[in-house]
């Protein structure tokens, strides 16, 4: 039961949301990013634009990369969760597959700066009688848990023609993730 609750929580946290047009976007000229609390660093893709912890290349309505960290468990909840455990991956796969309009491409274990985690790739598909989403819209999510802290990275892309370029920039950014010891 704990895995089902956590799977639902992870998916709610991770499913990318479009950024508001009211936010100020700044072009990335220095790729080195340090989290406000100093807990991790990333190398952001040059030429993209950033607002807070969201990035875009051609505008948020075309693609958005997000990167976040935060407590997913209370410190007193006992044992840490293995984000790459087969039970958690199966629960997330079941949870995502049950959502209308979602086609699961892949769910697999992944490592983020040595942490066990997962990588999930899915696409939106038409649902009969429902408002159509962007054709070819795809998302890739990475997550890992270190103690009580969840590190999450997502890419949502609406344009199939630029998905490969956007995915390459995203994968390089995720590979650059490093936790900082305090």
Secondary structure, DSSP 8 states (H G I E B T S, - for coil): -HHHHHHHHHHHHHS-----TTS--EE--S-EEE-TTSSEEEE--TT-EEETTEEESS-TTTEEEEEEEEESS-TTS-S---TT-HHHHHHHHHHHHTSTTEEEEEEEEEEETTEEEEEEEEEE---TTS----TT-EEEEEEEEETTEEEEEEEEE--TTTHHHHHHHHHHHHHT-EE---
